[in-house]
Structure formats: C-alpha cells, structure tokens
Amino acid sequence: DTEVTQTPKHLVMGMTNKKSLKCEQHMGHRAMYWYKQKAKKPPELMFVYSYEKLSINESVPSRFSPECPNSSLLNLHLHALQPEDSALYLCASSQEAGESSYNEQFFGPGTRLTVL
Amino acid sequence: QKEVEQNSGPLSVPEGAIASLNCTYSDRVSQSFFWYRQYSGKSPELIMSIYSNGDKEDGRFTAQLNKASQYVSLLIRDSQPSDSATYLCAVTPRYNFNKFYFGSGTKLNVKP
C-alpha cells in the first residue's frame, strides 16, 4: 500500500481563521514532508520531519505551523493566512529519513486551499 | 543558475510515437534522480527513479542517466493520449537526501 491520505480535499478560509490540514500514511515511512504548489509551478518544499522530529524548515512564515503527533500523522496548522497563500498543499512521505539516496517520495492527493 | 532545468514545452507528439523529456542539473555530485507525472489539478505521481549511469526500463518508460554530462531523460514509448501531463524531474543533492530539487516541469501533449 503506497497511499498517503490528506484531509480535507478543499478548504476555504478567511484571513482571521485557524484551520488545520491533516496527512496520514501507514507505510511505516520514516520521513514526512509538506509542500506548497502554485499553479504551473513545481512543488516547493516547506517542512521535513524525520523520525517525528522537524529536520528542515525552509524559512516558512510562522503563520504555518507543522506538527508530527506520531510516525503516521502530519498536521499543518494555519493561522492568519494571506490570499497569496492560496495553493495546493501536498504531503509526501518516504521510507528513508535521509540516510540513503534511495529515498523515493510518495505524494498524497493534496488539499486545495483558498484564502479569502 | 537553477539546480534543475527542464524545457517547459509544451512537447507535442502523435499517438504511438516516442516522447523524449530531458532534464539537466547543476550539482555534479547529485545522487538520486526521479521522474514524476502530474495531471492537471492532481498531485505528482512517481514514475521512475534512477541512481546510477545508464538506462532503466519499466514498461513503456525508460529513464536514462548520464552523470558526466549531468542530464537525465525520460523516454515514453508508444505514447498514449493518457500520457498527456506535466512531467517533473527531481534531483537530490549528496548532502541531504530528503531535499528534492524539482525542475519546472515539461508539459507533454499526445495527440490522437
């Protein structure tokens, strides 16, 4: 089973709202990722968790707050977002946590976020 | 200079032809190379991974890696209209296998 699931599929929020995106994998993968993708652009890395610890933060604004409650779950908490944060938010996971170059990443279906 | 470069296309090929997608990268010590397919409005789907020089075949797909020339390519044989998508090349640097550098993607149109 190479499935990564994400909820919700679509989310519309105002600039003052607080919401969370959720991601789950049951493949025993050791690393999980958050990406942001704007239309006609490649995915842009935001955060990486390895063994449930934050290992990479690509200078993401603090209005995005990641959380890894356990090895299968990854959340992205959103607060005070701006309209330019509207994008497809992708979660990915990989079996290796960076120790090996054989580090295929598998993406979830994404959450389409619109900030009004 | 971008870490990974791809021709944005669109690349148009007739049904049944071979589609050739190319990707160059700037870091000579890059370790791992991946091709993803992304349909409009969907998430990227891993098609191929390649780690050593030469060719790797999987069904209608062949990935080719040439580390000396710093390019990786994807050939799609017997192209089908369902292959029409954006193809993303991703490369990992030697110092951090968690960090993918993506190219901007090549849009492929396969015409019936």
Interface residues (C-beta under 8 A of the other chain):
Chain A: A31 Y33 K41 P42 P43 L45 V48 S50 S55 I56 L88 L90 S94 E96 A97 G98 E99 S100 S101 Y102 N103 E104 Q105 F106 F107 G108 P109 G110
Chain B: Q31 S32 F34 Y36 K42 S43 P44 E45 L46 S49 Y51 L88 A90 T92 R94 N96 F97 N98 K99 F100 F102 G103 S104 G105
